[in-house]
Amino acid sequence: MPLTRDFKNTIKARAERDPEFRKALVEEASECLLDNDLDSAKAILRDYINATMGFEGLAEAVGTPSKSLMRMFGPRGNPQAKSILPVIAYIRRREHLGTTDPV
C-alpha cells in the first residue's frame, strides 16, 4: 500500500522538529538490516532521506548520483553492502549515533 501525501508530510514535519524521532528512524532501519529485513530498512531510510536532506543532498554528501540512490532505496532496489553502508554511516554521523564526529 503506497503512503499517502498526508502521512509523508507528517513524517517530514515530525523529523524537522524532533531529533529523537530522526534518531529512532535511523536506529530502526539499522535493526531491520541486522535482522535481514532489507525491504523495511530501505522504506524507513527512504522516509528519513525524504524528510531530511533529500536525495540530492545525500548524493552530494556521499558521492553517489541521486538517481542511483533513489533506485537503491526504491521498492525494487537491491543495494550491495558497498553501496548502502556508506549511506548509513553518513546518516548515523549526521544524527550523532555511535560517534563523536558530527557531519
mmCIF file of the C-alpha atoms, coordinates in Angstrom:
data_MODEL
# 
_entry.id   MODEL 
# 
loop_
_atom_site.group_PDB 
_atom_site.id 
_atom_site.type_symbol 
_atom_site.label_atom_id 
_atom_site.label_alt_id 
_atom_site.label_comp_id 
_atom_site.label_asym_id 
_atom_site.label_entity_id 
_atom_site.label_seq_id 
_atom_site.pdbx_PDB_ins_code 
_atom_site.Cartn_x 
_atom_site.Cartn_y 
_atom_site.Cartn_z 
_atom_site.occupancy 
_atom_site.B_iso_or_equiv 
_atom_site.pdbx_formal_charge 
_atom_site.auth_seq_id 
_atom_site.auth_comp_id 
_atom_site.auth_asym_id 
_atom_site.auth_atom_id 
_atom_site.pdbx_PDB_model_num 
ATOM 1   C CA . MET A 1 1   ? 0.000  0.000  0.000  1.00 0.00 ? 1   MET A CA 1 
ATOM 2   C CA . PRO A 1 2   ? 1.546  3.346  -1.019 1.00 0.00 ? 2   PRO A CA 1 
ATOM 3   C CA . LEU A 1 3   ? 1.914  6.024  1.591  1.00 0.00 ? 3   LEU A CA 1 
ATOM 4   C CA . THR A 1 4   ? -0.401 8.995  1.336  1.00 0.00 ? 4   THR A CA 1 
ATOM 5   C CA . ARG A 1 5   ? 0.876  12.526 0.963  1.00 0.00 ? 5   ARG A CA 1 
ATOM 6   C CA . ASP A 1 6   ? -0.536 13.350 4.423  1.00 0.00 ? 6   ASP A CA 1 
ATOM 7   C CA . PHE A 1 7   ? 1.487  10.554 6.003  1.00 0.00 ? 7   PHE A CA 1 
ATOM 8   C CA . LYS A 1 8   ? 4.669  11.646 4.238  1.00 0.00 ? 8   LYS A CA 1 
ATOM 9   C CA . ASN A 1 9   ? 4.070  15.251 5.301  1.00 0.00 ? 9   ASN A CA 1 
ATOM 10  C CA . THR A 1 10  ? 3.518  14.089 8.880  1.00 0.00 ? 10  THR A CA 1 
ATOM 11  C CA . ILE A 1 11  ? 6.826  12.199 8.867  1.00 0.00 ? 11  ILE A CA 1 
ATOM 12  C CA . LYS A 1 12  ? 8.612  15.226 7.395  1.00 0.00 ? 12  LYS A CA 1 
ATOM 13  C CA . ALA A 1 13  ? 7.104  17.645 9.929  1.00 0.00 ? 13  ALA A CA 1 
ATOM 14  C CA . ARG A 1 14  ? 7.982  15.413 12.860 1.00 0.00 ? 14  ARG A CA 1 
ATOM 15  C CA . ALA A 1 15  ? 11.525 14.795 11.586 1.00 0.00 ? 15  ALA A CA 1 
ATOM 16  C CA . GLU A 1 16  ? 12.085 18.542 11.206 1.00 0.00 ? 16  GLU A CA 1 
ATOM 17  C CA . ARG A 1 17  ? 11.148 19.291 14.798 1.00 0.00 ? 17  ARG A CA 1 
ATOM 18  C CA . ASP A 1 18  ? 12.176 16.142 16.675 1.00 0.00 ? 18  ASP A CA 1 
ATOM 19  C CA . PRO A 1 19  ? 15.817 14.970 16.620 1.00 0.00 ? 19  PRO A CA 1 
ATOM 20  C CA . GLU A 1 20  ? 14.942 11.920 18.739 1.00 0.00 ? 20  GLU A CA 1 
ATOM 21  C CA . PHE A 1 21  ? 12.414 10.834 16.101 1.00 0.00 ? 21  PHE A CA 1 
ATOM 22  C CA . ARG A 1 22  ? 15.093 11.086 13.395 1.00 0.00 ? 22  ARG A CA 1 
ATOM 23  C CA . LYS A 1 23  ? 17.474 9.031  15.517 1.00 0.00 ? 23  LYS A CA 1 
ATOM 24  C CA . ALA A 1 24  ? 14.772 6.428  16.119 1.00 0.00 ? 24  ALA A CA 1 
ATOM 25  C CA . LEU A 1 25  ? 14.193 6.104  12.369 1.00 0.00 ? 25  LEU A CA 1 
ATOM 26  C CA . VAL A 1 26  ? 17.899 5.513  11.755 1.00 0.00 ? 26  VAL A CA 1 
ATOM 27  C CA . GLU A 1 27  ? 18.199 3.041  14.618 1.00 0.00 ? 27  GLU A CA 1 
ATOM 28  C CA . GLU A 1 28  ? 15.111 1.130  13.443 1.00 0.00 ? 28  GLU A CA 1 
ATOM 29  C CA . ALA A 1 29  ? 16.461 0.941  9.890  1.00 0.00 ? 29  ALA A CA 1 
ATOM 30  C CA . SER A 1 30  ? 19.784 -0.358 11.231 1.00 0.00 ? 30  SER A CA 1 
ATOM 31  C CA . GLU A 1 31  ? 17.992 -3.007 13.294 1.00 0.00 ? 31  GLU A CA 1 
ATOM 32  C CA . CYS A 1 32  ? 15.964 -4.070 10.263 1.00 0.00 ? 32  CYS A CA 1 
ATOM 33  C CA . LEU A 1 33  ? 19.167 -4.538 8.282  1.00 0.00 ? 33  LEU A CA 1 
ATOM 34  C CA . LEU A 1 34  ? 20.705 -6.613 11.052 1.00 0.00 ? 34  LEU A CA 1 
ATOM 35  C CA . ASP A 1 35  ? 17.520 -8.705 11.153 1.00 0.00 ? 35  ASP A CA 1 
ATOM 36  C CA . ASN A 1 36  ? 17.794 -9.320 7.383  1.00 0.00 ? 36  ASN A CA 1 
ATOM 37  C CA . ASP A 1 37  ? 14.709 -7.208 6.620  1.00 0.00 ? 37  ASP A CA 1 
ATOM 38  C CA . LEU A 1 38  ? 16.091 -5.157 3.730  1.00 0.00 ? 38  LEU A CA 1 
ATOM 39  C CA . ASP A 1 39  ? 12.693 -4.017 2.444  1.00 0.00 ? 39  ASP A CA 1 
ATOM 40  C CA . SER A 1 40  ? 11.716 -2.420 5.769  1.00 0.00 ? 40  SER A CA 1 
ATOM 41  C CA . ALA A 1 41  ? 15.169 -0.867 6.184  1.00 0.00 ? 41  ALA A CA 1 
ATOM 42  C CA . LYS A 1 42  ? 15.002 0.691  2.709  1.00 0.00 ? 42  LYS A CA 1 
ATOM 43  C CA . ALA A 1 43  ? 11.498 2.057  3.330  1.00 0.00 ? 43  ALA A CA 1 
ATOM 44  C CA . ILE A 1 44  ? 12.482 3.625  6.646  1.00 0.00 ? 44  ILE A CA 1 
ATOM 45  C CA . LEU A 1 45  ? 15.676 5.096  5.209  1.00 0.00 ? 45  LEU A CA 1 
ATOM 46  C CA . ARG A 1 46  ? 13.771 6.431  2.185  1.00 0.00 ? 46  ARG A CA 1 
ATOM 47  C CA . ASP A 1 47  ? 11.330 8.188  4.548  1.00 0.00 ? 47  ASP A CA 1 
ATOM 48  C CA . TYR A 1 48  ? 14.243 9.567  6.573  1.00 0.00 ? 48  TYR A CA 1 
ATOM 49  C CA . ILE A 1 49  ? 16.054 10.841 3.471  1.00 0.00 ? 49  ILE A CA 1 
ATOM 50  C CA . ASN A 1 50  ? 12.924 12.469 2.047  1.00 0.00 ? 50  ASN A CA 1 
ATOM 51  C CA . ALA A 1 51  ? 12.117 14.058 5.412  1.00 0.00 ? 51  ALA A CA 1 
ATOM 52  C CA . THR A 1 52  ? 15.593 15.470 5.996  1.00 0.00 ? 52  THR A CA 1 
ATOM 53  C CA . MET A 1 53  ? 18.230 16.187 3.343  1.00 0.00 ? 53  MET A CA 1 
ATOM 54  C CA . GLY A 1 54  ? 16.555 14.795 0.230  1.00 0.00 ? 54  GLY A CA 1 
ATOM 55  C CA . PHE A 1 55  ? 18.267 12.573 -2.311 1.00 0.00 ? 55  PHE A CA 1 
ATOM 56  C CA . GLU A 1 56  ? 20.178 15.467 -3.887 1.00 0.00 ? 56  GLU A CA 1 
ATOM 57  C CA . GLY A 1 57  ? 21.705 16.449 -0.547 1.00 0.00 ? 57  GLY A CA 1 
ATOM 58  C CA . LEU A 1 58  ? 22.571 12.850 0.251  1.00 0.00 ? 58  LEU A CA 1 
ATOM 59  C CA . ALA A 1 59  ? 24.114 12.393 -3.198 1.00 0.00 ? 59  ALA A CA 1 
ATOM 60  C CA . GLU A 1 60  ? 26.405 15.346 -2.602 1.00 0.00 ? 60  GLU A CA 1 
ATOM 61  C CA . ALA A 1 61  ? 27.387 14.085 0.837  1.00 0.00 ? 61  ALA A CA 1 
ATOM 62  C CA . VAL A 1 62  ? 28.224 10.500 -0.147 1.00 0.00 ? 62  VAL A CA 1 
ATOM 63  C CA . GLY A 1 63  ? 29.389 10.999 -3.737 1.00 0.00 ? 63  GLY A CA 1 
ATOM 64  C CA . THR A 1 64  ? 26.758 8.765  -5.341 1.00 0.00 ? 64  THR A CA 1 
ATOM 65  C CA . PRO A 1 65  ? 24.391 10.075 -8.040 1.00 0.00 ? 65  PRO A CA 1 
ATOM 66  C CA . SER A 1 66  ? 20.940 10.905 -6.689 1.00 0.00 ? 66  SER A CA 1 
ATOM 67  C CA . LYS A 1 67  ? 19.231 8.710  -9.312 1.00 0.00 ? 67  LYS A CA 1 
ATOM 68  C CA . SER A 1 68  ? 21.310 5.735  -8.140 1.00 0.00 ? 68  SER A CA 1 
ATOM 69  C CA . LEU A 1 69  ? 20.313 6.434  -4.546 1.00 0.00 ? 69  LEU A CA 1 
ATOM 70  C CA . MET A 1 70  ? 16.640 6.694  -5.495 1.00 0.00 ? 70  MET A CA 1 
ATOM 71  C CA . ARG A 1 71  ? 16.811 3.326  -7.254 1.00 0.00 ? 71  ARG A CA 1 
ATOM 72  C CA . MET A 1 72  ? 18.765 1.805  -4.359 1.00 0.00 ? 72  MET A CA 1 
ATOM 73  C CA . PHE A 1 73  ? 16.118 2.778  -1.810 1.00 0.00 ? 73  PHE A CA 1 
ATOM 74  C CA . GLY A 1 74  ? 13.163 2.153  -4.117 1.00 0.00 ? 74  GLY A CA 1 
ATOM 75  C CA . PRO A 1 75  ? 10.823 -0.818 -3.603 1.00 0.00 ? 75  PRO A CA 1 
ATOM 76  C CA . ARG A 1 76  ? 12.661 -2.907 -6.206 1.00 0.00 ? 76  ARG A CA 1 
ATOM 77  C CA . GLY A 1 77  ? 16.147 -1.722 -5.258 1.00 0.00 ? 77  GLY A CA 1 
ATOM 78  C CA . ASN A 1 78  ? 18.687 -4.337 -4.270 1.00 0.00 ? 78  ASN A CA 1 
ATOM 79  C CA . PRO A 1 79  ? 21.679 -2.414 -2.934 1.00 0.00 ? 79  PRO A CA 1 
ATOM 80  C CA . GLN A 1 80  ? 25.010 -4.049 -2.321 1.00 0.00 ? 80  GLN A CA 1 
ATOM 81  C CA . ALA A 1 81  ? 26.719 -3.568 1.021  1.00 0.00 ? 81  ALA A CA 1 
ATOM 82  C CA . LYS A 1 82  ? 29.401 -1.379 -0.583 1.00 0.00 ? 82  LYS A CA 1 
ATOM 83  C CA . SER A 1 83  ? 26.633 0.980  -1.732 1.00 0.00 ? 83  SER A CA 1 
ATOM 84  C CA . ILE A 1 84  ? 24.347 1.119  1.279  1.00 0.00 ? 84  ILE A CA 1 
ATOM 85  C CA . LEU A 1 85  ? 26.888 1.073  4.126  1.00 0.00 ? 85  LEU A CA 1 
ATOM 86  C CA . PRO A 1 86  ? 28.465 4.475  3.308  1.00 0.00 ? 86  PRO A CA 1 
ATOM 87  C CA . VAL A 1 87  ? 24.964 5.974  3.245  1.00 0.00 ? 87  VAL A CA 1 
ATOM 88  C CA . ILE A 1 88  ? 24.087 4.511  6.623  1.00 0.00 ? 88  ILE A CA 1 
ATOM 89  C CA . ALA A 1 89  ? 27.439 5.583  8.059  1.00 0.00 ? 89  ALA A CA 1 
ATOM 90  C CA . TYR A 1 90  ? 26.872 9.154  6.861  1.00 0.00 ? 90  TYR A CA 1 
ATOM 91  C CA . ILE A 1 91  ? 23.327 9.257  8.240  1.00 0.00 ? 91  ILE A CA 1 
ATOM 92  C CA . ARG A 1 92  ? 24.474 7.849  11.596 1.00 0.00 ? 92  ARG A CA 1 
ATOM 93  C CA . ARG A 1 93  ? 27.205 10.523 11.823 1.00 0.00 ? 93  ARG A CA 1 
ATOM 94  C CA . ARG A 1 94  ? 24.688 13.187 10.823 1.00 0.00 ? 94  ARG A CA 1 
ATOM 95  C CA . GLU A 1 95  ? 22.428 12.134 13.703 1.00 0.00 ? 95  GLU A CA 1 
ATOM 96  C CA . HIS A 1 96  ? 25.361 11.705 16.142 1.00 0.00 ? 96  HIS A CA 1 
ATOM 97  C CA . LEU A 1 97  ? 24.718 7.983  16.605 1.00 0.00 ? 97  LEU A CA 1 
ATOM 98  C CA . GLY A 1 98  ? 27.726 5.988  17.765 1.00 0.00 ? 98  GLY A CA 1 
ATOM 99  C CA . THR A 1 99  ? 30.247 8.706  17.032 1.00 0.00 ? 99  THR A CA 1 
ATOM 100 C CA . THR A 1 100 ? 31.561 11.930 18.436 1.00 0.00 ? 100 THR A CA 1 
ATOM 101 C CA . ASP A 1 101 ? 32.487 13.296 14.989 1.00 0.00 ? 101 ASP A CA 1 
ATOM 102 C CA . PRO A 1 102 ? 29.399 15.174 13.702 1.00 0.00 ? 102 PRO A CA 1 
ATOM 103 C CA . VAL A 1 103 ? 28.852 15.797 9.998  1.00 0.00 ? 103 VAL A CA 1 
# 
